[in-house]
Structures are given as C-alpha cells and as structure tokens.
C-alpha cells in the first residue's frame, strides 16, 4: 500500500432591460416597445458578469432548468417573476427604494454543463425614483432574457449561450451556493425546473437511481451527502417552481413518483443547510419550447398490484394453505408475466390477515390478535412467494438477484465507492437450503463468478461477494465462500466460512452443517484500502477469529442474520469487533422477508475503529457508504495501544 489516505467505500458589458416574448412576423418586442428582428437576437444574448459592489444587502440566485420534459418555460418564468423581482426591490414603496441599492442577482443554467450565465446588481445612476427603478428593471431583465437566449425564442446554433443535453441540478446548486457570499442579509435561491436530474452525481434515468419512495429518497440524499456531492447552502431560503411537473408526453410521473422526488430534494436542501420554503408543483403549462434542453426521459416501471380472493388467492381460515392451489398458481403466473413485461427485476410479496371479530372485541384483544396475524401474514406472503417462483418469475433465482446486485453496484460507483461488498447469499437465498447446492459453481466458472469479475473490471472497483455457493468434494454440500475481486476482475482471495450457524429456538431451526462444509483457514488480503480480514455472518460471534487475523485495517462481515438473533445481538457484535480490534468494520446484511419464510434482520452498517456507526440501512435493498481514514485509525492505535497490551493464553 503506497498511501494511507482516505478511501471511499461500497465541478463589463451593457445589458438592456429587455422583457422578451415571441411574436409573429419574425420579431420580438422588448419591454419598452423596441422591435427587434429575430436575426439580430444574438446581439442581445451577450450576458455578462458584473463586478459586485462593496456593499451587498441581499443576494438572489435563479437556477433555470428549461428541459424538454418540463412545460413551456415562459409560463414558469411568469409565475415566479413577481417573487423574484421582489428580492431586488421591485415591491418596495417609494420611500424605501434606496434599500434596493447593491442587491445582487445571478442566473445559473442547469443543463448538462451547469454554469452561471450572468450576475448583475442594482446600481442606479442616481438616487431619483426613476434611476433606482430602472436599475432594478435592468438587473431583473436577465431573468427572462437568460431563458430566451438559452432555450427560447432567441436561441440560435453556435450562439453565446450554448447548451449541453441533460440536466444537472445538484451541480447548479453548488454554483448557486458559491454566489452566496454575504455573512448577513437575505440569501435566496429560486429553482425553476421539474427536479429530474439526468447528469452528474445522480442520473435518474438510470435504473434504480430515481427515488421510488420517501424512504429511498432520504437514503439516496444521505449517500450524496456522504460522498461530498451536496453543497453548503449557508442557510439560504429556497423556492421551487415546477418541482415534479412534467409535460406528460416526453415524461410522465405518478403521484407517488412526484412525492418521492420532492422528498429527495427536500432532504438534499436540508442536508445542505438550506431551507425549502415553498414548492409550487403546478406552476406552468403548455408544451416545452422547441429549443428546450434535450434530456433523457426517466422510465419508472409501476411494479405494484393488489390481489383479492376473487383473483384466486383465497386462503383457508387461519391458515397459509390456499383454498384452490390451481387458481392461486394461475394468479401467480399472471402476476409474474405482467411484472416481467414491465421490466421489474424484483417482487416483494406482503400478505394480510383479517381480525375476524367486531371492533369492540378487537380493541380488547388487540395485542394477541395482532401477534397471531403478524405470523399468519408472514406465512401467507411466503406461500404466495413460493408460487411466484414456481410461476417462473425468479426463473434462475440467481439471475434476478444478480440484476439487483448490478443495480446497486452502479449506484455505489456513482457515489464514489471503490470497494463494494455484497451480503451473504446475495445471489441466492433459496426456498430450501438445498437450492444453494443446486446453484453451486466450480471455482472460476459459473454465472455468479462471471458476473462478479465482469462487474469489478467494468466499474474499475474492488468487489467482495459476501458469499458464493462453491462446489465441494462432499456430496450434497457446498462451501459458503467469500470471494474478493480486484478492479481488473481478478480473483485475489477466497475465504470459506468456518463457523456454521445452528439454532434450535422454538419454531426456528437452522442447521448449516447439513448443506455446508466448514472452512479451516483464516484469510486476509492486502489491498489499496489496507489489510482486509474476511469473515461471514455467524463468524461474528467468535472474536478469536479476528484476533488471529493480526492487526487488519478493515474487517468484512457480510451476513444474513435472522431477525431473532439480529435484533438481540447484531449491532452490539459488529461494534464490539470494531472496538476491540481498533479497525473499521463493513457489514452488509440481508434484511426482510424471503420466499422461504425466513426473516433476516438487516441493519447494514459501516463502523469506525472507535465504534461509531458511520452509515446504516435498516432494511431492504440499498447502499451504505462511508470513507475510511487509515491515518485516523493509526492515531487511535497509538493513543490506545490495546492490541499491544493483549495477552494470549494457551
């Protein structure tokens, strides 16, 4: 290792006071009635950046995203111009007009190459009312002019305002933040656009990158924060016009998608220390201008449906057994085909169980009824999940799970991760333990290993497969192997799980030794991220394994902890391994209900050498990301030399 730095794992001209609108006859008319030929319009698009005055009482930035999946941008300009102009003093009474002096206004274009188009301030020639109002009009004039020159009636090929396809609102926010330099006084940002970002740190047209729910929106924003992509807005007030609004032809969004999109940007602005004061979701109308910035549309498959007893999924009373297996299977086949046709790459099945009593009785016995129904719901969901698999949705279960892994890898890479670790059984959980035996591969061949090698090489990252079922010499048994691939796609290490999980607790019974051959070697690997120690799930309970690794920088614990044991011990054990070894611990974990009926705890996390949880994901698919600083780790080991103080007993 050549460096012990931080690594991340999992960019004076005269402007006339024009208010331009297109009109017939190949002409445009300015606010003062001046008729301008369209052939000469490029003269008026020489937007400038003016030197800031010594005293700036307030600063305003307008971010324009006039994309071809939005609406007629002129209507959005009209909807917002009163509020925007007011920040420059446009609504001040005569007696207070002098307070407008020095107010600054910047306009940023949020295309595929965001940049500031113009910056002016209210600098009147004198103190007369006419002088000040003229200066306000002149400064405000760049608001509508910038749009007309970039994506409206004044837009010409190879003109002063060249645009690049796609939209990068996040980078535009960074540019806006750079303009807000005053220590005190109002700082406001007006964003005009639908909020669909298709370039930069997040490309929402990429599968899996559009926030599908409020939860995923929050997690996605936090990932961007962790990777340093969210700018510091310094307490600026943000007003958004058109968030979630689309033209309905080039782009469509469901109500859920619009809500999730708004939740994402609210979280981004909040994490950037800004305040989203107001959202006008329907502030424009009409079709986008022919010169609007071209962007890739976002395809969001609606992978959701409800089934009723009339659809053939009726259960026998208080049971997870179908009344008619043939009708239930037919329903599963129909759902499988429909979801496949929409490009859905996963199905989450949830079930419901009615109380079966009147409300007064339910209120008296709520706890006991809910406890019974929770189990019944889980069992019914698992039963239908098994039918979905029989119907062919999972087909090769491995294939479906690899698609999900690929989606998450791409998200992690987009957020700057260089080391990506997948959980235990990421490729196949199986309905039965023997399913893993059937899907096992010989080392060096097979779809799982080919996928891992190809993904690491393609993305130029290190990928650790939490576990891969590999063939053994023992009949009907496999090795549960953690496999490490470098950024060239080469297999550089393999660890066979040593400690095999066993549990006999009430109705929960697990016996990994029935299908898995235990490993017998401690494995570490040198990498650009330091010395890595490999382990899997149940290994976490055996601290002597990690001490045998001898001063590793990073411990990996891919897991599929059961909900019962995970709820009781998972976080405590993960943090303990970090603290006692003074090293980072990266622990990706399966979390949720599985078709087999098994429930895993989840709570993927990254913990630093002091036991601090840097990032976590409680449940479901997603990405946990953080940076590791080996210099910080080294300083802790010097300050607290516990590894040197330990005594080994034999």
GUFI-455635 format. One record per residue (C-alpha): x, y, z; residue in three letters. Coordinates in steps of 0.02 Angstrom, whole numbers, plus 50000, padded with zeros to 5 digits. Each point is the difference from the previous one (the first is absolute). Example, Ala and Ser with C-alpha at 12.3 -4.5 7.8 and 13.67 -1.06 7.14 Angstrom:
! GUFI-455635
506154977550390ALA/500695017249967SER/
//
This chain:
! GUFI-455635
500005000050000UNK/500785016249945UNK/498885012350091UNK/498995000650161UNK/498795013449948UNK/498104999650002UNK/499114987449889UNK/498174999249962UNK/499064984150004UNK/498454989649936UNK/500945101049518UNK/499645120849632UNK/498614999249867UNK/498415009849984UNK/498414989850021UNK/498385008249941UNK/498464998550111UNK/499124988049883UNK/498444990050042UNK/499884989449844UNK/498544990149933UNK/499844991849831UNK/498775007549877UNK/499544998349818UNK/500915007149851UNK/501724993750053UNK/500185013550132UNK/500065001850189UNK/499445014850103UNK/500945006450152UNK/499205007850154UNK/500215017549930UNK/499214995749832UNK/501614997849903UNK/499734988449851UNK/501474988349971UNK/500214988349852UNK/500304982050051UNK/501524999649887UNK/500775013250113UNK/499504991750163UNK/501744993150031UNK/500575017850035UNK/498955000250157UNK/500654983350067UNK/501725006350050UNK/499614996950184UNK/501285007050120UNK/500714998350175UNK/500115016750088UNK/501225004050139UNK/499154999250168UNK/499765016250096UNK/500895003050165UNK/498384998850098UNK/498784985949957UNK/498435000250108UNK/499264984149922UNK/500404986749871UNK/498824990349887UNK/500394985849881UNK/498804992849871UNK/500354982449936UNK/499184996849832UNK/499704982349936UNK/499005002449838UNK/499964981749948UNK/498954991849866UNK/499144988950131UNK/499345015350092UNK/498695012549939UNK/500045016649907UNK/501365008650101UNK/499315017349966UNK/498474995750104UNK/501114995050145UNK/501005016249983UNK/498365009650006UNK/499424990550155UNK/501595003950096UNK/500535017249938UNK/499035010150129UNK/500864991150144UNK/501705000449917UNK/499905018549960UNK/499445003750177UNK/501684993850065UNK/500825013849896UNK/498865013550071UNK/498624999049870UNK/498635001150132UNK/500785013450111UNK/499005015950030UNK/500755016249936UNK/500645005050171UNK/501044984250013UNK/500634998449822UNK/501785004450051UNK/500064983550095UNK/500094991349830UNK/501755006749967UNK/501314986449986UNK/498794985349999UNK/500794986449895UNK/499204987949878UNK/500794984949913UNK/499294988049872UNK/500634982149985UNK/499584988249857UNK/499704982050056UNK/500374990649839UNK/501274985949980UNK/501415012450029UNK/499335011850135UNK/500735017550009UNK/499585017650051UNK/499305009549852UNK/499965017350076UNK/500195009850161UNK/499445018050024UNK/499615011350145UNK/498855014850023UNK/501165014849969UNK/498975015549954UNK/500775015449917UNK/499225011150133UNK/498795000250147UNK/498465005349904UNK/498534988149996UNK/500214997549814UNK/501854996050018UNK/499704986550130UNK/498514991749917UNK/500944999949835UNK/501484991650085UNK/498824987050077UNK/499224996649830UNK/501714998749917UNK/500634987650129UNK/498414989749997UNK/500015000149809UNK/501264985749993UNK/498724988350078UNK/498894998349847UNK/501395004249878UNK/501084985550059UNK/498614987749964UNK/499635007349828UNK/501834999349953UNK/500324982650069UNK/498424990549954UNK/498725012149931UNK/499625012149859UNK/501775007149990UNK/500874983249995UNK/501104997849846UNK/501304986849952UNK/501765004450056UNK/499435015650092UNK/500645007550162UNK/498984988350108UNK/500414982449944UNK/499074986350090UNK/500474982050033UNK/498714986150008UNK/499414993550170UNK/499745009250164UNK/501105000950155UNK/499055009150137UNK/501154994150139UNK/501515008149918UNK/498965015549968UNK/499645001050186UNK/501874999750031UNK/500255014549880UNK/498575009450082UNK/500764997050172UNK/501645007649939UNK/499105016349960UNK/499275001750175UNK/501485008450083UNK/499255012650121UNK/500144996450186UNK/498325008050040UNK/498475005249904UNK/498724990249900UNK/500654986049887UNK/498724992049884UNK/500044986949864UNK/498604998049874UNK/499994983549905UNK/498974998649842UNK/499924982149940UNK/499194983250032UNK/501434993150105UNK/500414985349887UNK/501904999349993UNK/500754990249855UNK/501865004450013UNK/501315001450135UNK/500064991350169UNK/498314992049972UNK/499194995349835UNK/498184996750035UNK/499714991949831UNK/501154985850055UNK/499074984950068UNK/499905001150189UNK/500575018250014UNK/498295008350008UNK/499345001150179UNK/498534987950005UNK/499405004650174UNK/500295012450140UNK/501144987450084UNK/501094997149848UNK/499995018849967UNK/500725003350172UNK/501304986249984UNK/500535005949827UNK/500235017850063UNK/501044993950146UNK/501124990149883UNK/500315015849900UNK/500395009350160UNK/501234986550053UNK/500905001149833UNK/500165019050010UNK/498805003949858UNK/498815011350097UNK/500575018250015UNK/499875010950155UNK/498595012149965UNK/500405010250155UNK/498225001650061UNK/499325006549834UNK/498134999849972UNK/499494989649850UNK/498425002349896UNK/499614986849869UNK/498865002649851UNK/499434984749904UNK/500764986350108UNK/499294983449939UNK/499085008149855UNK/500234991949829UNK/499275002249827UNK/499114983350002UNK/500604995649825UNK/501904998950007UNK/499894995950186UNK/498664993550118UNK/500054998150188UNK/498794991950119UNK/499435009050157UNK/501124988650103UNK/501505004149889UNK/499685018750017UNK/499864998550188UNK/501624989950009UNK/500905012449888UNK/499495014550111UNK/500534990250155UNK/501714997249922UNK/500325018449964UNK/499335005250170UNK/501274988650080UNK/501405006149886UNK/499655018250043UNK/499844996050184UNK/501644990450002UNK/500785015049911UNK/499445011450143UNK/498705008549892UNK/498145002850029UNK/498734994749870UNK/498715013450035UNK/498724997049863UNK/499654987749860UNK/498855004549858UNK/499744983249917UNK/498835005849861UNK/500675016949949UNK/500054998749812UNK/499044993649851UNK/500194996249816UNK/501284990449901UNK/501885002550017UNK/500815012249878UNK/500764991749845UNK/501695006750059UNK/499834992750175UNK/501474990250069UNK/499904981949945UNK/500014987550143UNK/499804981350017UNK/498264995150063UNK/499884989950160UNK/499144983249988UNK/499224994850165UNK/499144983149988UNK/498484998550110UNK/500364983450084UNK/498554999150119UNK/498344991150004UNK/498684994150123UNK/499224982950000UNK/498344995050074UNK/499164983550038UNK/499065001649835UNK/501704999549913UNK/500274982350061UNK/501055003350154UNK/498724995250131UNK/500734991550154UNK/499184987650115UNK/499485007950166UNK/501465003750117UNK/501174991149880UNK/501335003349868UNK/499264986149891UNK/499115005349841UNK/498194995249976UNK/500404995949819UNK/501834997149958UNK/499655000049812UNK/499145017050007UNK/501375007450109UNK/501354993649881UNK/499085007349851UNK/499965016950089UNK/501864998750038UNK/500384996449816UNK/498975015149947UNK/500915011550122UNK/501694993049950UNK/499685003149815UNK/499335017550031UNK/501485005250106UNK/501264992849878UNK/499215009749858UNK/500245016250099UNK/501844996650029UNK/499784997550187UNK/501514991050070UNK/499324995550172UNK/498374995850085UNK/499655003250183UNK/498494990350060UNK/499015005950152UNK/498474991550073UNK/498545005150107UNK/498924991350129UNK/498335006450061UNK/499585000750185UNK/498384990449973UNK/499135008550146UNK/499025016050029UNK/500905016050048UNK/499614999750189UNK/500664982250012UNK/501545004649899UNK/500385014850114UNK/499944988450152UNK/501114986649923UNK/501045010949885UNK/501724994150058UNK/499644981549986UNK/499075001749834UNK/501385010649925UNK/501324987650056UNK/499084985649918UNK/499655009949842UNK/501815005549984UNK/500544981949989UNK/498564995449887UNK/500365014849885UNK/501824994949985UNK/499564981949964UNK/498715004749869UNK/501235011749914UNK/501314986349999UNK/498744987649928UNK/499575011449855UNK/501855004249978UNK/500344981649971UNK/498644999749868UNK/500775015249914UNK/501624990349987UNK/499094984649935UNK/499175011349873UNK/501715004349931UNK/500295017850059UNK/501614995650089UNK/500394987749862UNK/501794997850041UNK/499935008750168UNK/501825004649979UNK/499625010149843UNK/498705010850086UNK/501115003450149UNK/501505004049892UNK/498965013349912UNK/499645008050168UNK/501844998750048UNK/500505008449837UNK/498785014150032UNK/500685003350174UNK/501824998849942UNK/499665013449870UNK/499235011350132UNK/501484997450117UNK/501265003749862UNK/499065015949954UNK/500225005650180UNK/501874997349996UNK/500204982850078UNK/501614990649958UNK/499704984650108UNK/498284991849991UNK/499464985750112UNK/498434989549969UNK/499084990750140UNK/500014981550036UNK/498924989949879UNK/499825015449889UNK/499784989249845UNK/498834986950070UNK/499104998250165UNK/498924985749939UNK/498344992950057UNK/500924985150072UNK/501824998650055UNK/500284987049864UNK/499635013449867UNK/501745007150033UNK/500754982949967UNK/499104999149832UNK/500635017549954UNK/501804996850056UNK/501455003549883UNK/501764993649977UNK/501305013150044UNK/500405010449845UNK/498424996149902UNK/498145003450011UNK/498825015049981UNK/500285006950175UNK/501885000649987UNK/499955006449821UNK/498855013950056UNK/501145005050144UNK/501585000249895UNK/499185009649859UNK/499195012850116UNK/501645003550091UNK/500965002549837UNK/498625010149916UNK/499795011950148UNK/501865000550046UNK/499624995550182UNK/500394986250123UNK/498494988750032UNK/499814987850143UNK/498644986949980UNK/499294997350174UNK/499814981749958UNK/499944989149846UNK/499454981650004UNK/501534990349939UNK/500104981549967UNK/500854988550126UNK/500574982049997UNK/498624995450122UNK/498404994249918UNK/498525012050018UNK/501065012950091UNK/500835016249949UNK/501265012650063UNK/499245016750049UNK/501415010649928UNK/500405018550014UNK/500905005049839UNK/501035015749968UNK/500245007349826UNK/501195014449962UNK/499615014249879UNK/500684989749854UNK/498734986350034UNK/501294987950070UNK/499574988650146UNK/501295004650134UNK/499314991250154UNK/498744986950056UNK/499404996250175UNK/498934984950043UNK/498835003450146UNK/500714991550155UNK/498605001250128UNK/498374992349941UNK/498405006950074UNK/498884989250105UNK/498425005150093UNK/498644990150085UNK/498845012850078UNK/498164996050003UNK/499394999049820UNK/501645006949932UNK/501244986849949UNK/501575002449896UNK/501374987349967UNK/501265006349873UNK/501104984750022UNK/498684989849908UNK/500455008449834UNK/501655009250031UNK/501784993950026UNK/500935011150125UNK/501615008849953UNK/501574998450105UNK/501105014949954UNK/500055018250056UNK/500135011149847UNK/500625017949981UNK/500405009549843UNK/501095015249965UNK/499115013449900UNK/500095018749957UNK/498835002350149UNK/501164991750125UNK/500044982450068UNK/498284992049991UNK/499384985750110UNK/498644988749930UNK/498574992250097UNK/498174995349974UNK/498475002450110UNK/500084987450145UNK/501895002650008UNK/499595016650083UNK/499674991050165UNK/501784993450013UNK/501245014050043UNK/501494988249997UNK/499814998849810UNK/500315018649980UNK/501475000350121UNK/500784986249895UNK/499975012249852UNK/501335010950087UNK/499735018849985UNK/498885001549849UNK/499415017249944UNK/498274994549944UNK/498914985250048UNK/498614994349883UNK/498474991450072UNK/498744996449861UNK/498504992150085UNK/498234993349996UNK/499645000650188UNK/498284993850049UNK/498815013150068UNK/499964991350169UNK/501884999750030UNK/500345016049905UNK/498785010350101UNK/500854994150158UNK/501845000049955UNK/500465006649825UNK/500485018050034UNK/500844995950165UNK/501104986949919UNK/500455010549848UNK/500525014850106UNK/500924988950122UNK/501074992549862UNK/500445017749942UNK/500435006250175UNK/501024985150060UNK/501024999449839UNK/500085018949975UNK/499544998049818UNK/498615004049879UNK/498604987349979UNK/498954999249842UNK/498464989250029UNK/498744998449856UNK/498494989850053UNK/498474992349923UNK/498425007950073UNK/498184995249973UNK/498854985449965UNK/500534986449879UNK/499004987849898UNK/500564985850115UNK/499095008550143UNK/501635005250081UNK/500145017750067UNK/501725008150004UNK/500445014550114UNK/500935011649881UNK/500765015850075UNK/501495001149882UNK/501305011550074UNK/501765006949993UNK/500855002850168UNK/501625009450034UNK/501404994150117UNK/499235009550146UNK/498364990849981UNK/499075014349917UNK/498714995049870UNK/500425010449846UNK/498514994749895UNK/498644986850007UNK/498504993349906UNK/498694991850113UNK/499114989449869UNK/499814996049817UNK/501075002849846UNK/501155015050001UNK/501765006650019UNK/500955004250158UNK/501535010849968UNK/501365008450102UNK/501845004749991UNK/501384991550097UNK/501505009850061UNK/501494989150042UNK/500965014650074UNK/498595002250126UNK/500044981550038UNK/501885000450025UNK/499865014650121UNK/498704990550103UNK/501134984950011UNK/501425010950061UNK/498905008750128UNK/499234983750060UNK/501264985949967UNK/498804986350055UNK/500594988349863UNK/501755000850073UNK/499394997650178UNK/499024984049970UNK/500594983850077UNK/499754983749907UNK/499524985350111UNK/500304982349946UNK/
//
